[in-house]
Amino acid sequence: MLLVYTYKITPRFIYIMKQIFTRILGIEIIYTTKVEDFIKHNGPKITYSKNPLQNEFFIRSHELLFENGIRDFQIPISEWEGNPCFFPTNEISAIPYDIFAASFYLLSRYEEYLPFLKDHHGRFPPSESFAMQNKLLKYPLVDLWAFTFLNELKKRFPALKYKTRSYKYTSIVDVTTSHCFAHRGPIRGFAGLMLDLGTFKFRRVIQRISVSLKLKKDPFDNYFKLIDWHKKLRLKSMFFFQFAEYSTYDKNVSPENNSFKYLIKAVADYSEVALSASFSSYRDVDLLKEEKKRLSNVINKPVNFVRMRYNRLDIPKTYRDMVESEFTADYTMGYTHEIGFKAGTCTPFYFYDAAIDAQQPIKIYPFAVHDYSLTNVQSEEEALGLIEEVYKEVKRVNGHFITVFSNELLGGDHKFSWLELYHKAINNCHV
């Protein structure tokens, strides 16, 4: 049992201590603000404060965990043990930066509470990110810091008990367009045919007619091929289905279509099925609840997990809506067009609402690779190489690697086969 002394126990302090020590390092901890309790403790102990008490393991604290509200910081980058770091301490601190404040800054998405220029979908863009501006995006910094910190603790406390963790991989298939041509109804089908003819897309015209006459399978209908691959690899997979009415940005098959419902039920027999929330539900919590209820009724089980359309997050409102809708986990945390770790970690963490200083009961599973971040590569080999780089970073810390592949890319026409790319990627990353 590790004892942590600090001069004030705050919600921010408790939140980050549990994430670093309990969830990442597997170390049991207790806290105290009483000097006499710290002195009496015979086991491993550290001080997290402005000044040390004795000659103990001391980390000089930044003010971030002990204040309320949001303010802007000037954050110079330095390096320790080969890792970039920030929030420097001083020469008497056992490590030269405040690992806890820095980790909280990343995990809470603190910078998204500050003014920033939104992109055309209202998202926080990678270009505004502190991590990307400082070339830190491809590193799971919180995990790297935690294990480097553990090495220092073991030097001071050789008998320190901790649990080792194992690498995990989860493949997400995002189904916002379940079929390219099938099950879209006569009006949408005819409109699509006219558009293809008007833009001289004669190959699509032939495909569309062949699917309509049931001479060929819809190109997006690869579900059971994917399920078979996942089963052979014993791979954890999740299918996020959009189950929403037609709108400008939501163009999936109608939720009233019986063939679509049957498909979802069939996939749910073999894999986890969750909700890919519609674009329209982004600021409409009642609609979000309705989509959740509809999907749950189809699969006859609770729908606890969610992803937002286009990875749109308005922090903290989106997570407040998810909590109100009784989701327990979110898989939206990541950038659509950039590879890396948006929250600086490859470990699931609970959402901390920094505006009201409270941890919320929804767990965030951050993804590191979205297939749309690979659309500009020139070859399959280049794409696999980029995935491999991130995979190795996660393996270094035995983290949880999550990738997102979109149904429409897996079944679409491209310069190389995305389906084959996906097959090779999951083979490379599942162990």
SVG drawing of the C-alpha trace seen along z (x, -y; Angstrom):
<svg xmlns="http://www.w3.org/2000/svg" viewBox="-40 -32 58 51">
<polyline fill="none" stroke="black" stroke-width="0.4" points="0.0,0.0 1.5,-3.3 0.7,-6.4 0.5,-9.8 0.7,-12.9 -0.6,-16.2 -1.7,-19.4 -5.2,-19.3 -7.3,-16.5 -9.4,-17.7 -11.6,-15.9 -8.9,-16.5 -6.2,-15.0 -8.3,-11.9 -9.2,-11.4 -5.6,-11.5 -4.2,-9.4 -6.7,-6.6 -5.9,-6.7 -2.1,-6.7 -1.7,-4.4 -4.7,-2.1 -5.7,-1.8 -2.4,-2.1 0.2,-0.8 -1.9,1.5 -0.7,0.0 -3.0,-0.2 -2.9,-3.8 -4.2,-5.8 -4.0,-9.5 -3.5,-11.7 -3.2,-15.4 -1.9,-14.6 1.9,-14.9 1.8,-12.5 0.1,-9.8 2.8,-10.2 5.6,-9.9 4.1,-6.8 3.6,-4.9 6.2,-2.2 5.5,-1.3 6.3,-3.1 5.2,-6.7 5.6,-9.9 4.9,-13.6 3.0,-15.6 3.2,-19.1 5.1,-22.4 7.8,-21.3 9.1,-18.0 8.4,-16.9 11.6,-14.8 14.0,-13.1 11.1,-11.2 10.2,-10.6 9.0,-14.1 7.3,-15.5 6.8,-19.2 3.2,-20.0 1.9,-22.3 -1.2,-24.3 -3.5,-22.7 -4.9,-19.9 -5.6,-22.3 -7.5,-25.0 -11.0,-25.4 -12.0,-26.6 -10.1,-26.9 -7.2,-29.2 -4.6,-29.3 -1.1,-28.1 2.2,-28.7 3.6,-25.2 7.3,-24.8 8.4,-21.3 11.4,-19.6 12.6,-16.0 13.2,-13.4 14.4,-9.8 13.8,-10.1 10.2,-11.3 8.8,-14.7 7.4,-16.3 5.9,-19.6 5.0,-21.4 8.5,-21.4 9.3,-21.1 12.7,-22.0 16.0,-20.4 14.7,-18.9 11.9,-17.0 12.5,-13.3 11.4,-13.8 11.8,-17.0 8.1,-17.6 4.7,-17.2 3.5,-13.9 0.1,-14.2 -0.8,-17.7 0.5,-17.0 -1.5,-13.8 -4.6,-15.6 -4.2,-18.3 -4.2,-15.7 -6.9,-13.3 -9.4,-16.1 -9.0,-17.6 -8.3,-20.8 -7.4,-22.7 -10.9,-22.1 -12.4,-24.3 -10.2,-27.2 -11.1,-29.3 -10.3,-27.6 -11.2,-27.7 -13.6,-24.9 -13.5,-23.0 -16.4,-22.8 -18.1,-20.1 -17.7,-22.0 -14.9,-19.8 -11.7,-20.6 -9.2,-20.3 -5.8,-18.6 -4.1,-21.8 -5.3,-23.5 -3.9,-20.6 -1.0,-21.2 0.2,-17.7 0.2,-18.1 1.8,-21.5 4.7,-20.0 4.9,-16.7 3.6,-14.7 0.5,-13.2 1.9,-9.8 3.0,-9.1 0.8,-7.7 2.5,-10.1 0.5,-9.4 1.3,-5.7 5.0,-6.3 5.3,-8.8 3.5,-6.3 5.9,-3.4 9.0,-5.7 7.7,-6.9 7.2,-3.3 10.9,-2.6 11.9,-5.4 9.5,-4.2 11.0,-0.7 14.5,-2.0 13.4,-3.7 11.0,-1.0 12.2,2.4 9.3,4.2 6.6,2.1 3.7,4.3 2.1,3.6 0.1,5.5 1.4,6.0 -1.1,5.5 -1.4,7.2 -1.7,5.6 -5.2,5.5 -6.5,4.8 -10.1,3.9 -11.2,3.5 -14.1,1.1 -16.2,1.2 -18.1,-2.0 -21.3,-1.4 -22.8,-4.7 -23.6,-3.4 -24.6,0.2 -25.2,0.7 -24.0,-1.1 -27.1,-0.3 -29.3,2.2 -32.3,1.5 -32.5,-2.2 -36.0,-2.3 -37.2,-3.0 -37.0,-6.8 -33.5,-7.0 -32.4,-4.2 -33.7,-6.0 -32.2,-9.3 -28.8,-7.6 -29.1,-6.0 -29.8,-9.4 -26.9,-11.0 -24.5,-8.3 -25.7,-8.6 -25.5,-12.4 -21.9,-12.3 -20.9,-9.5 -20.2,-7.0 -21.0,-4.1 -19.2,-1.5 -21.5,-2.4 -24.5,-2.2 -23.6,1.4 -22.9,2.2 -26.2,0.6 -28.3,2.5 -26.5,5.8 -27.2,5.4 -30.8,4.4 -31.3,7.5 -29.5,9.6 -26.9,10.7 -24.2,9.4 -23.9,8.8 -23.8,5.2 -20.1,4.1 -20.5,2.9 -22.0,6.2 -18.8,7.7 -20.1,8.2 -19.8,11.9 -16.5,12.0 -15.2,9.6 -16.9,11.6 -15.2,14.8 -11.8,13.1 -12.4,11.8 -13.5,15.3 -10.4,17.0 -8.1,14.5 -10.2,14.5 -10.2,10.8 -12.4,8.4 -14.5,6.5 -17.4,4.0 -19.8,2.9 -21.2,-0.6 -24.4,-0.9 -26.1,-4.2 -29.8,-3.7 -31.2,-7.1 -33.7,-8.8 -32.4,-10.2 -30.9,-13.7 -28.2,-15.8 -25.3,-14.0 -27.2,-10.8 -27.8,-8.6 -27.9,-5.1 -30.7,-2.6 -34.0,-3.5 -34.3,-2.1 -37.8,-0.9 -36.2,1.5 -36.7,5.1 -33.7,6.4 -31.5,3.8 -32.9,4.8 -32.3,8.5 -28.7,7.7 -28.1,5.9 -29.6,8.7 -27.5,11.3 -24.3,9.3 -25.2,9.0 -25.2,12.8 -21.4,12.8 -20.1,9.4 -20.7,6.4 -23.2,4.1 -23.3,0.4 -24.7,-2.9 -23.0,-5.2 -25.0,-8.3 -26.4,-10.4 -25.1,-13.8 -28.5,-15.2 -28.3,-13.9 -25.1,-15.9 -27.0,-18.7 -30.3,-16.8 -30.2,-14.6 -33.8,-13.4 -32.9,-12.2 -29.8,-10.5 -32.0,-8.6 -34.4,-7.7 -31.7,-6.2 -30.3,-4.3 -33.8,-2.9 -34.5,-1.9 -31.3,0.0 -31.8,1.7 -35.2,2.9 -33.7,4.4 -31.0,6.5 -33.1,7.1 -30.3,6.1 -29.0,2.9 -26.9,0.5 -24.3,-0.8 -21.6,-2.1 -21.7,-5.0 -19.6,-6.8 -20.5,-10.2 -20.8,-10.9 -17.6,-12.3 -16.0,-12.0 -17.8,-15.2 -17.3,-16.1 -18.4,-19.3 -16.7,-19.0 -18.3,-18.9 -21.8,-18.9 -21.5,-15.8 -20.4,-13.7 -23.1,-15.2 -25.6,-14.1 -24.1,-10.6 -24.4,-10.3 -28.0,-11.6 -28.7,-9.0 -27.3,-6.3 -24.4,-5.2 -21.5,-3.7 -18.7,-4.0 -17.7,-6.2 -15.4,-5.4 -15.2,-8.9 -12.0,-10.1 -9.6,-10.5 -9.0,-12.4 -10.6,-11.4 -7.7,-12.6 -4.7,-12.3 -3.1,-9.2 -2.3,-9.3 -3.5,-9.8 -5.8,-12.8 -5.9,-12.4 -2.3,-11.3 -3.1,-7.8 -3.9,-4.2 -5.6,-3.4 -9.4,-3.8 -10.3,-6.6 -13.3,-8.2 -14.5,-11.6 -13.6,-14.4 -15.9,-17.4 -13.4,-20.2 -16.1,-22.9 -17.8,-21.5 -14.8,-19.6 -16.4,-16.1 -15.7,-12.7 -18.6,-11.5 -19.8,-7.9 -18.8,-7.3 -15.6,-5.6 -13.7,-6.8 -11.9,-4.3 -9.6,-6.4 -8.8,-5.1 -5.4,-5.7 -6.0,-5.0 -9.0,-6.0 -9.0,-4.7 -9.7,-8.1 -6.4,-9.3 -4.8,-6.9 -6.7,-7.9 -3.8,-10.0 -1.2,-7.3 0.1,-6.0 0.1,-2.2 -1.1,0.5 2.5,0.9 2.7,-2.7 -0.7,-2.5 0.4,0.7 3.7,-1.0 1.9,-3.9 -0.4,-1.5 2.7,0.5 4.3,-2.7 1.4,-3.3 1.0,0.4 4.6,0.5 4.0,-2.5 1.0,-0.8 2.9,2.4 5.7,0.6 3.3,-0.1 1.0,2.9 -1.8,0.6 -5.2,0.9 -4.9,0.4 -8.1,-0.6 -8.6,-1.1 -11.6,-2.4 -12.4,-1.2 -15.4,-2.5 -17.8,-0.2 -17.9,-2.4 -14.1,-2.4 -13.9,1.4 -16.4,1.9 -15.5,-1.0 -13.3,-1.4 -9.8,-2.7 -6.3,-2.6 -5.8,0.6 -8.1,2.9 -9.1,1.6 -10.6,4.9 -7.2,6.6 -5.5,3.8 -7.9,4.3 -7.2,8.1 -3.5,7.6 -3.8,4.9 -5.8,7.0 -3.4,9.9 -0.5,7.7 -2.1,6.0 -4.1,8.6 -1.0,10.0"/>
</svg>
